[in-house]
Amino acid sequence: MKKIILIFFLTLSFAGFSQRVADQVIKMNSKIEDLMQNSITGVFVVKEGNVVKGISPDTKAEVWSFDADKEIGKATALETLSKVDTDNLFASKRILKDIDGTPYVEALVNYKTVLINTADGKVVYNSAKYDYTVFNSQFLYGADEYLVKGVEKGKVIASLIDLHTGNVIWKTEQGEAKSMFASMFTFKANMSNSAEVSDNTIYSLYLGKLSAIDRQSGALKWTGDIEYTKVFPTQNNKNLVVINNKGMLSTKQYLNVLDSETGKPIWKEAIKTKYIVYLEDWGTKILVAHNSGFNFFNLNDGSKIWKKDARGDGLKKVIPIDGDYLYVAENEMMLIDKDGQKKWKSFIEISDDKEDAINYLGKVDDKVLYLTATYGNMVDYKSGKKLWKRNLKFNPKRPLLSVFDEDDNQFLVYNDEELFKFGTTVADRPDAFAKVNVKKEKELNSIELFTWGVALSGPTEVLGVSKEGTVLYQKIYTQPGDGGRAWGSALATAGSIGLGVSAVGNAVMGSEWTMTTIDPATGKPVEHVVKQKNEARLKRASNQAAGSAALANVSKRLGQRYDAMKQNRDYSYIFAKDAATDKKVLVKVKKEDGVELDKIIFENMRPIYEIDAETESIYYIFENELRIFNKKI
């Protein structure tokens, strides 16, 4: 193991609130390319050059190291020139990828993929040991197994690895491989390479081509002829619900059911629609909601169970509630019972435009609350009558943020520099109880509840507003190079779009599709617990993260890593320019009272850093240094 150099610094004092440099610096031998923390062990993993290292969160010292040059050999000239990712030919990947809910991290090093147990640094999978070129890898929860798919001598292969021993359980040819040229002409929507697992079978997709592989022996059961976008094994283990796209622009979607033993369709006709919205598996039947309506279908023959479809053009959201279904079609909603019968006399308009985002829709006490980009109101669950004759109108060009106040049994809602209280017993449409002046309102992305009121925050601002409408504090910061950062302008468009559900966005994104499994005896969803996290370490982190998904939603929507500002329930970490020194700093602000708890010096414009949720230490990489800032007491 190479020696690492530890450098300790004293905190520098400045006039006013002090900036400070790192408490500890770990120098590497080359530039650090990536950094992440494993959610189970807490170990920080860094990738520098050809080496991957693990840093203990307790001792802040190196605990293991993997040298790719020694273990798998240096990258070949062909690999360096072509830059072919031997882990995934069809999607961009981070150099380091945490396998959620496990102690493993996946690393791309020397154009090879390794899977490392962060607890001890043991390499449980190394693609250099195999002849195939890997294009997809997937952790199989529950059994600590790793499914790897690749291309070898013109054949698609699937291989299952035992992560306890590192041994190959089986290796199976899945079919002929497509050339890179041919893959360019495969419809993007049908380019899925994922796999779904039932009790006994792995259903593996390769550029949409579906194969069934015996999970125990690796025997190939069958390979289908049709390309699919998504596959869902049903709870009876006898059928597969499949979706595929057709048309040059994937303008049509087809849903069918296959016999899991043969891979052949068992429905005479597939459901043809613009897009699929929602699916439920009830054992002998499935609920299918799509663009123009929804119904239950018998799994055996595809026959409809309800005499009439629940109709609604532009259907975009379905919510099961106590055996009923609340659904939205274009800009109207309707409630139906388990037999498909309407419970309300007429549809209820919930937004001004059919493309408006839905920020919240659900049952609260005996009411249905809706918050969309343009309207807010409550509806009596039984009668379908609006609580207020006129909707509360929102500005769709501004963020709409909401949080539920359990103590007072009300929602606190923010939009266009105003705050409202939505209570189920309020007879009249509420007026704003607070008016605030936000410098960069379009960038606000979080609202958190405290006993005294709410904290609103964004990349450059944090403010606290009491339940009586008083602004208790307001912190405003300037970004380094303000106006030049790409993410600044991107976030300005987030608003309700980033936080809500767009009209058809979720429906048409195959990666967002899921099928909810329902227990036929109770009519309730079946809970699937993949793996319990290390509660001793992560209890605090999970509490802090509760209710703060807004920033993650924005990051996901933008499709790129976003590190300049981080936050959880209790703190905002704001990347800013210090007014007194013009230095780039990360400011830690406590949302409960607006107090600046820390201000640390960053060197670059696009910082990569991680925050240890347990210790609140900050790990920041700059060139060949891992700089560690301990929690300031």
Buried (B, 14 or more C-beta within 10 A) or exposed (E): EEEBEEEEEEEEEEEEEEBBEBBBBBBBEEEBBBBBBBBBBBBBBBBBBBBBBBBBBEEBEBBBBBBBEEBBEEBEEEBEEEEBBBBBBBEEEBBBBBBBBBBBBBBBBBBBBBBBBBBEBBBBBBBBEBEBBBBBBBBBBEBBBBBBBBBBEEBBBBBBBBBEEBEBBBBBBBBEBBEEEEBEEBBEBBBBBBBBBBEEBBBBBBBBBBBBBBBEEBEBBBBBEBBBBBBBBBBEEBBBBBBBBBEEEBEEBBBBBBEBEEBEBBBEEBBEBBBBBBBBBBBBBBBBBBBBBBBBBBBEEBEBBBEEBBBBEBBBBBBBEEEBBBBBBBBBBBBBEEEBEBBBEEBBBBBBEBBBBBBBBEBBEEBBBBBBBBBBBBBBBEEBEBBBEEBBEBBBEBBBBBBBBEEEEBBBBBBBBBBBBBBBEBEEBBEBBBEBEBEBBBBBBBBBBBEBBBBBBBBBBBBBBBBEBEBBBBBEBEBBEEEEBEBBEBBBBBBBBBBBBBBBBBBBEBEEBEBBBBEEEEEEEEEEEEEEBBEEBBEBBEEBBEBBEBBEBBBEBBEEEBBBBBBBBBBBBBBBBBEEEEBBBBBBBBBBEBEBBBBBBBEEEBBBBBBBBBBBBBBBBBEBBBBBBBBBE
